[in-house]
Structure formats: structure tokens, C-alpha cells
Amino acid sequence: MSDFWQHGPITTIHRLPGSNIMDLESMVAEHSKERPAALLIPALASEMDGPAWPIIMCELQGASFLDEVVLGLGKASLDDLGRAKSDLERLPIKSTVVWPESDNLSAVLTAARPSLDVGPSGKGRDVWIALGYILGCGNVQAVGLTDADITTYTRELPMRLLAPLLHPDLSYDFSKGYYARVSGLHMAGRITRLLVVPLVTVLVKQNFVPALRTIGAMRYALAGEFAMTTDLAARIPVPRDWGLEVGILSAVAGTVPFERICQADLCDNYEHKHQELHPQDTTRGLNRMAVEVTAALLREIGEVPNDLVKVYREQALTMIPRYRADALTNGLDYDEEKEREMVETLALVVDKALGLAADEIPEPLPAWEEVEGIVPGLMDEIVAAVERDNF
């Protein structure tokens, strides 16, 4: 987004007009010689059959600023592992597949019980295991994450994400991506626009904690694209569920000062697979994700206001005329009635999250620097297991 507005406690890194992408890529590649970086792509095996996968593999052919690409491959078979390895081997940089359900990794994680139970498969757990592998190898100083379903993917995404961490004259520990979300002639990003933004606005008025202040300053708090130094990656817990992105932001806000956090404009538009919101059903699809995101936000405050659903709804409805104006002046379609219906569905989501018992909200997986005290040698065992899978 071509502006230069700095708002809130964190720095915004813009994509300013006139910048030469080739010059920027050369600069980042040069910096990466002193500060090597890895790219972690958490993915389901089924995403290798999606339209984004060949685009990502093609774009990463030219990602000379990366030292390694690590694919965290969930819900995969042995055949899926072979296919993923074959695809990644075509890249001109080191590549590794972390298959959390492999016999080798399963044996390691089973042996870690009862001291540490990593629980069932899920994006957060798979990211945590892959980070353990990256940290255990000790070859890089920064790691970026991008999802595997981005049909508008270019290597500019990980490059701009990592650039603030790799530049020797900057001192950022964490970089969060943001972008516009337009699908066809419609605004996308419903959970961010109609849930997270108004809900955080309400919660910040109740409790001005650092985590909520950081989340509120983010232009796209639910972006799956973020990067951090490996030092920071070792020091923060990782949520197990759909609250991964919000949970990571909360952990970062509690670990590093605002001046070491930034957000980076990654692309003109971001498109990926869409899920449906199901009215009256908070147990599946996008609704389930929204419940877990809301629960992650509610963890950050102490006493929850009794009228939270009401004040959330009121705040969310005030956003609709703004989104309508933005859409119509950009030639986009805008269904105001449908947006209002979404707010009502999301009000049910907030109510559901409020009703969750403490034991229904899983504790995050511990920071890797703590794991050695819980299960000594686990990181080395994960590295060895991953290497056996990739032999």
C-alpha cells in the first residue's frame, strides 16, 4: 500500500513507489550472506494438489536470499513425502521436509511423554516441530513463514518479510506481513475486518495490555506471513490451534519491546483459498477458526465485560459504512446486508468463545529454550529424525 503513514507503537515498512525490486533482492541476498535465513512453509499434503503449489515452487527457484526452505508437511502419507522431496529437490537451495507424522518423528515425540505431550496434529504443532528442527540445526539467524495456498505468491513475499531482519543497520526481531485482500470484485479478509479489528478495539478500551496494543497496531493481524530471528523463535511459546497468528503476536509482545517489532507490506493483493462462514454453526470451517482466534484474544485480558457480545456487535456495525465507501469508490461490489449477517454470525462466535471452559483452550507448546529443561536432547533427536526421513 503506497503510503508512508506510521501509526501506533510499531514500525511499518511500506512498498514505496519507485523502489527497484531487483535492487532490493540483490541487497537482501547480500545481507543474507552474513545473516542466513530459512523459509518455513507449513502445509497440508493436499495443498500440493492446489493451484498455488506450482506457483510457489516456481517463484522459489530464484530466491537466492534463502539459505534453506523447510516444508512442514501435515496429514501426509509416505507417497506424499516422496512427492514433496522430489518437488523441493528442484530448488537451487537446500530443502528439507519435516513430516510430523512420520514413524521417526512419532517415535521421538512419543518417547517424550509424559514430560511433554505435543498433542494431536495441527498447524501450530507442526510449526513448533519444524522450528525445533531449524533451531537444532543452528544454520540460520532468521526464519520466515509463508502459507502454501497463496495463488498470488511471488518470491517478493518472503524477501520483504525477511528484509527488516537481515539488514545490518536495523535491529528488528519480528516482522509481520500485511497486504490488501480483494477476491474478484469483492473485499475478502472477513475475519480480520469484521471480527478482529472491532473486537480488539473494544478490548483495548477495557485493558491496554501490550499484546492487545500490538495486535491492534497490525494492519493484518491474522496474516500467516511473519518472520523472526532464531533467538526470538527459541524464546516464545507456540499456540497449537487456529489462534497461531494471534498467539504468536501475543508472545512476541510479551518478549520484545515495541521498537523491535515491525510490519511489512508484502504485495499489491493476496489471494488464497476461501472458507465459508456457517450461520448458527460455530464448530466447523471458518467459524471454528474464528472461535479459536477470539479465545486467543480473550486470554490477553483479565475480567471480560458482561456485555462484550453487545459492544462487539455495535463496534463491528460501525465499520460497515467505512468498508462500503472503500469498496464502492474502488469499483468493487459490496453487499451490505450480507456483511451485517456476517457480523451476527461472528457475534455468535464471540459468545461461543466466552463460554469455553479453561480446559477447552489448549495451552501453547513451550518455548524451545525451555524444552531442553523438560526433555533434554529432544531438539537433537528431532533433527536426527528429520534427517532420516530426508535420507
C-alpha positions as CSV (number, residue, x, y, z in Angstrom):
1,M,0.0,0.0,0.0
2,S,1.7,3.1,-1.2
3,D,1.6,5.5,1.7
4,F,4.1,6.3,4.4
5,W,1.9,6.5,7.5
6,Q,3.5,5.4,10.8
7,H,0.8,4.7,13.3
8,G,0.9,3.1,16.7
9,P,3.8,1.6,18.6
10,I,5.4,-0.5,15.9
11,T,7.2,0.4,12.7
12,T,5.5,0.0,9.3
13,I,7.7,-0.9,6.3
14,H,6.0,0.2,3.1
15,R,6.3,-0.8,-0.5
16,L,7.1,2.8,-1.7
17,P,6.7,3.8,-5.3
18,G,9.9,3.9,-7.3
19,S,11.7,1.1,-5.4
20,N,13.5,-1.3,-7.7
21,I,12.6,-4.9,-6.9
22,M,15.8,-6.3,-8.5
23,D,18.0,-3.9,-6.5
24,L,16.1,-4.8,-3.3
25,E,16.5,-8.5,-4.0
26,S,20.3,-8.1,-4.6
27,M,20.6,-6.1,-1.4
28,V,18.7,-8.7,0.7
29,A,20.8,-11.6,-0.9
30,E,24.0,-9.7,0.1
31,H,22.8,-9.2,3.6
32,S,21.8,-12.9,3.9
33,K,25.5,-13.9,3.5
34,E,26.1,-12.5,7.0
35,R,22.7,-13.3,8.4
36,P,21.4,-16.5,6.7
37,A,17.7,-17.1,6.7
38,A,15.3,-20.1,6.2
39,L,11.8,-20.1,4.9
40,L,9.3,-22.4,6.7
41,I,6.2,-23.3,4.7
42,P,3.6,-25.1,6.9
43,A,1.3,-27.1,4.5
44,L,-1.2,-29.9,4.4
45,A,-0.3,-32.7,1.9
46,S,-3.5,-31.9,0.0
47,E,-2.2,-28.4,-0.8
48,M,0.4,-29.9,-3.2
49,D,-2.6,-30.6,-5.5
50,G,-3.8,-27.0,-5.2
51,P,-3.2,-24.2,-7.7
52,A,-0.7,-22.3,-5.5
53,W,1.8,-25.1,-5.1
54,P,3.4,-25.0,-8.6
55,I,3.5,-21.2,-8.4
56,I,5.4,-21.2,-5.1
57,M,7.8,-23.8,-6.4
58,C,8.5,-21.8,-9.5
59,E,9.0,-18.5,-7.6
60,L,11.4,-20.0,-5.1
61,Q,13.7,-21.0,-7.9
62,G,15.0,-17.5,-7.8
63,A,15.0,-16.9,-4.1
64,S,18.8,-16.5,-3.7
65,F,18.4,-14.8,-0.4
66,L,17.3,-18.0,1.3
67,D,19.7,-20.5,2.9
68,E,17.1,-23.2,3.2
69,V,13.5,-24.0,2.5
70,V,11.7,-26.2,5.1
71,L,8.3,-27.7,4.4
72,G,6.3,-28.7,7.4
73,L,4.1,-31.3,5.8
74,G,1.0,-32.3,7.7
75,K,-1.6,-35.1,7.2
76,A,0.8,-36.8,4.7
77,S,1.5,-40.3,3.5
78,L,4.8,-41.8,2.6
79,D,3.9,-41.1,-1.1
80,D,3.3,-37.5,-0.2
81,L,6.7,-37.3,1.4
82,G,8.3,-38.6,-1.7
83,R,6.5,-36.2,-3.9
84,A,7.3,-33.2,-1.7
85,K,11.0,-34.2,-1.6
86,S,11.0,-34.5,-5.4
87,D,9.5,-31.1,-5.8
88,L,11.8,-29.4,-3.3
89,E,14.9,-31.0,-4.8
90,R,14.4,-29.0,-7.9
91,L,15.1,-25.8,-6.0
92,P,18.7,-24.5,-6.3
93,I,18.9,-24.1,-2.5
94,K,18.9,-26.6,0.4
95,S,15.5,-28.0,1.1
96,T,14.0,-30.2,3.8
97,V,10.7,-31.8,4.5
98,V,9.6,-32.1,8.1
99,W,6.9,-34.8,8.3
100,P,5.4,-34.6,11.8
101,E,3.5,-37.9,11.5
102,S,6.5,-39.9,10.2
103,D,7.4,-43.1,12.1
104,N,10.8,-41.5,13.1
105,L,9.3,-38.3,14.5
106,S,6.3,-40.0,16.1
107,A,8.7,-42.3,18.0
108,V,10.7,-39.3,19.2
109,L,7.6,-37.4,20.4
110,T,6.0,-40.5,22.0
111,A,9.2,-41.1,24.0
112,A,9.0,-37.5,25.3
113,R,5.8,-38.3,27.1
114,P,4.7,-37.9,29.9
115,S,7.1,-35.0,30.4
116,L,5.9,-33.3,27.2
117,D,2.8,-34.1,25.3
118,V,2.6,-32.2,22.0
119,G,-0.9,-33.3,21.3
120,P,-2.6,-34.1,18.0
121,S,-1.7,-32.8,14.6
122,G,-2.4,-29.2,13.7
123,K,-0.8,-26.2,12.1
124,G,0.6,-24.8,15.4
125,R,2.1,-28.1,16.4
126,D,3.7,-28.7,13.0
127,V,5.2,-25.2,13.1
128,W,6.6,-25.9,16.5
129,I,8.2,-29.2,15.4
130,A,9.7,-27.5,12.3
131,L,11.1,-24.7,14.4
132,G,12.7,-27.3,16.6
133,Y,14.4,-28.7,13.6
134,I,15.6,-25.3,12.3
135,L,16.8,-24.2,15.7
136,G,18.5,-27.6,16.3
137,C,20.5,-27.3,13.0
138,G,21.7,-23.8,14.0
139,N,22.5,-22.8,10.5
140,V,20.4,-19.6,10.2
141,Q,19.7,-16.4,12.1
142,A,16.2,-15.7,10.9
143,V,13.2,-17.7,9.8
144,G,10.2,-16.6,7.8
145,L,6.8,-18.3,7.4
146,T,4.5,-18.2,4.4
147,D,1.5,-20.3,3.8
148,A,1.2,-22.9,0.9
149,D,-2.2,-21.8,-0.5
150,I,-1.3,-18.3,-1.9
151,T,-2.2,-18.2,-5.5
152,T,-0.6,-14.7,-5.9
153,Y,2.7,-15.9,-4.4
154,T,6.0,-14.3,-5.6
155,R,9.4,-14.5,-4.0
156,E,8.9,-10.9,-3.1
157,L,6.7,-12.0,-0.2
158,P,9.5,-13.8,1.8
159,M,12.0,-11.3,0.7
160,R,10.1,-8.3,2.0
161,L,9.2,-10.2,5.1
162,L,12.8,-11.0,5.9
163,A,14.4,-7.8,4.8
164,P,14.0,-5.8,8.0
165,L,15.6,-8.7,10.0
166,L,18.5,-9.2,7.7
167,H,19.6,-5.6,7.1
168,P,22.7,-4.9,9.2
169,D,21.7,-1.3,10.0
170,L,18.3,-2.4,11.5
171,S,17.5,-4.2,14.7
172,Y,14.2,-5.9,14.4
173,D,13.4,-9.2,15.9
174,F,10.0,-9.8,14.4
175,S,8.3,-8.8,11.1
176,K,4.6,-9.3,10.3
177,G,3.3,-9.2,6.8
178,Y,0.3,-7.3,5.6
179,Y,-1.5,-6.7,2.3
180,A,-4.8,-5.9,0.6
181,R,-7.3,-8.7,0.3
182,V,-9.6,-8.5,-2.8
183,S,-11.1,-11.5,-4.4
184,G,-12.6,-10.8,-7.8
185,L,-14.8,-7.8,-7.2
186,H,-15.2,-8.3,-3.5
187,M,-13.4,-7.4,-0.3
188,A,-12.0,-10.5,1.4
189,G,-10.5,-10.8,4.9
190,R,-13.8,-11.1,6.7
191,I,-12.4,-12.4,10.0
192,T,-9.9,-9.6,10.2
193,R,-12.3,-6.9,9.0
194,L,-15.4,-7.8,10.9
195,L,-14.1,-9.7,13.9
196,V,-10.5,-9.0,14.9
197,V,-10.5,-5.2,14.2
198,P,-13.7,-4.3,16.1
199,L,-13.1,-6.8,18.9
200,V,-9.6,-5.6,19.6
201,T,-10.9,-2.0,19.5
202,V,-13.4,-2.9,22.2
203,L,-10.9,-5.0,24.3
204,V,-8.2,-2.3,24.3
205,K,-10.7,0.1,25.9
206,Q,-11.1,-2.5,28.7
207,N,-7.4,-3.4,29.2
208,F,-4.5,-1.7,27.5
209,V,-2.1,-4.7,27.7
210,P,1.0,-4.8,25.4
211,A,-0.3,-7.8,23.4
212,L,-3.6,-6.1,22.5
213,R,-1.8,-2.8,21.7
214,T,0.5,-4.7,19.4
215,I,-2.4,-6.7,17.7
216,G,-4.4,-3.5,17.4
217,A,-1.5,-1.8,15.6
218,M,-1.2,-4.6,13.0
219,R,-2.8,-3.9,9.6
220,Y,-3.4,-7.6,9.2
221,A,-3.2,-9.4,12.5
222,L,-4.2,-12.8,11.0
223,A,-1.7,-12.8,8.2
224,G,0.0,-16.2,8.1
225,E,3.2,-14.5,7.0
226,F,5.7,-13.5,9.7
227,A,9.4,-13.7,10.3
228,M,11.6,-13.7,13.4
229,T,15.1,-14.1,14.5
230,T,16.0,-17.6,15.6
231,D,16.9,-16.2,19.0
232,L,13.3,-14.9,19.4
233,A,11.9,-18.2,17.9
234,A,13.6,-20.1,20.7
235,R,12.1,-17.9,23.4
236,I,8.4,-17.8,22.6
237,P,5.7,-20.5,23.1
238,V,3.7,-21.6,20.0
239,P,-0.1,-22.0,20.1
240,R,-1.4,-25.4,19.0
241,D,-4.6,-24.3,17.3
242,W,-6.1,-21.8,14.9
243,G,-5.1,-19.0,17.2
244,L,-1.5,-19.4,16.0
245,E,-1.1,-16.0,14.4
246,V,-2.7,-14.1,17.3
247,G,-0.9,-16.2,19.9
248,I,2.5,-15.6,18.2
249,L,1.8,-11.8,18.3
250,S,0.9,-12.0,22.0
251,A,4.0,-14.0,22.8
252,V,6.2,-11.6,20.8
253,A,4.6,-8.5,22.5
254,G,5.4,-10.0,25.9
255,T,9.0,-10.8,25.0
256,V,10.5,-7.9,22.9
257,P,9.9,-4.1,23.1
258,F,7.7,-2.4,20.5
259,E,10.7,-0.8,18.7
260,R,12.0,-4.3,17.7
261,I,8.7,-5.2,16.0
262,C,7.7,-4.2,12.5
263,Q,5.1,-4.9,9.9
264,A,6.0,-5.1,6.2
265,D,3.8,-4.5,3.1
266,L,4.3,-7.7,1.0
267,C,2.3,-7.4,-2.2
268,D,-0.4,-5.5,-4.0
269,N,-3.0,-8.2,-3.4
270,Y,-3.1,-11.5,-1.6
271,E,-5.4,-14.4,-2.7
272,H,-5.7,-17.8,-1.3
273,K,-8.4,-20.5,-0.7
274,H,-11.5,-19.3,1.0
275,Q,-13.7,-21.0,3.6
276,E,-17.3,-20.4,4.3
277,L,-18.9,-18.9,7.4
278,H,-21.8,-21.1,8.6
279,P,-24.6,-19.2,10.3
280,Q,-25.6,-20.7,13.6
281,D,-22.7,-23.3,13.5
282,T,-19.5,-22.4,15.4
283,T,-18.0,-25.9,15.2
284,R,-16.6,-26.1,11.7
285,G,-14.7,-24.3,9.0
286,L,-14.1,-20.6,9.3
287,N,-16.3,-20.4,12.3
288,R,-14.1,-22.8,14.3
289,M,-11.1,-20.7,13.3
290,A,-12.9,-17.6,14.4
291,V,-13.8,-19.1,17.8
292,E,-10.2,-20.1,18.5
293,V,-8.9,-16.7,17.4
294,T,-11.4,-15.0,19.6
295,A,-10.4,-17.2,22.5
296,A,-6.8,-16.3,22.0
297,L,-7.7,-12.6,22.2
298,L,-9.7,-13.1,25.3
299,R,-6.8,-14.8,27.0
300,E,-5.0,-11.4,27.0
301,I,-7.4,-9.6,29.3
302,G,-8.4,-10.3,32.9
303,E,-12.1,-9.7,33.5
304,V,-14.2,-9.9,30.4
305,P,-17.0,-7.3,30.3
306,N,-20.5,-8.8,30.7
307,D,-21.8,-7.0,27.6
308,L,-19.0,-8.0,25.3
309,V,-21.2,-9.5,22.6
310,K,-23.3,-6.4,22.6
311,V,-20.5,-3.9,22.4
312,Y,-18.6,-6.0,19.8
313,R,-21.7,-6.1,17.6
314,E,-22.1,-2.3,17.9
315,Q,-18.5,-1.7,17.1
316,A,-18.5,-4.1,14.1
317,L,-21.6,-2.5,12.6
318,T,-19.9,0.9,12.7
319,M,-17.2,-0.5,10.4
320,I,-19.7,-1.4,7.6
321,P,-20.2,2.1,6.2
322,R,-16.5,2.5,6.0
323,Y,-15.9,-0.7,4.1
324,R,-18.8,0.1,1.9
325,A,-17.3,3.5,1.0
326,D,-13.9,1.9,0.4
327,A,-15.4,-0.8,-1.9
328,L,-17.7,1.4,-4.0
329,T,-15.1,4.1,-4.7
330,N,-12.7,1.3,-5.9
331,G,-15.3,-0.2,-8.2
332,L,-16.0,-3.2,-6.0
333,D,-19.3,-4.9,-5.2
334,Y,-20.4,-4.5,-1.7
335,D,-23.3,-6.5,-0.2
336,E,-24.1,-4.5,3.0
337,E,-26.9,-6.9,4.1
338,K,-24.5,-9.9,3.8
339,E,-21.9,-8.1,5.8
340,R,-24.4,-7.4,8.5
341,E,-25.4,-11.1,8.5
342,M,-21.7,-11.9,8.9
343,V,-21.5,-9.6,12.0
344,E,-24.4,-11.5,13.5
345,T,-22.7,-14.8,12.8
346,L,-19.5,-13.5,14.4
347,A,-21.4,-12.3,17.4
348,L,-22.3,-16.0,18.0
349,V,-18.6,-16.8,17.6
350,V,-17.7,-14.3,20.4
351,D,-20.5,-15.8,22.6
352,K,-19.1,-19.3,21.9
353,A,-15.6,-18.2,22.8
354,L,-16.8,-16.6,26.1
355,G,-18.4,-19.9,27.0
356,L,-15.3,-22.0,26.5
357,A,-14.1,-23.7,29.7
358,A,-10.4,-23.2,30.7
359,D,-9.7,-26.8,29.8
360,E,-11.1,-26.3,26.3
361,I,-8.4,-23.8,25.5
362,P,-5.2,-25.7,24.9
363,E,-2.0,-24.4,26.5
364,P,0.6,-23.3,23.9
365,L,3.6,-25.6,23.3
366,P,6.6,-24.4,25.4
367,A,9.4,-22.2,24.0
368,W,12.2,-24.3,22.7
369,E,14.7,-22.8,25.2
370,E,12.5,-24.3,27.9
371,V,12.2,-27.7,26.2
372,E,15.8,-28.7,27.0
373,G,14.9,-28.5,30.7
374,I,11.8,-30.5,30.2
375,V,13.1,-33.2,27.8
376,P,16.9,-32.9,27.5
377,G,18.2,-33.7,24.0
378,L,14.7,-33.5,22.3
379,M,15.8,-30.9,19.7
380,D,18.8,-33.1,18.6
381,E,16.5,-36.1,18.4
382,I,14.1,-34.2,16.2
383,V,17.0,-33.1,13.9
384,A,18.2,-36.7,13.6
385,A,14.6,-38.0,12.9
386,V,14.1,-35.4,10.2
387,E,17.4,-36.2,8.6
388,R,16.4,-39.9,8.5
389,D,13.2,-39.0,6.8
390,N,15.0,-37.0,4.2
391,F,17.8,-39.5,3.5
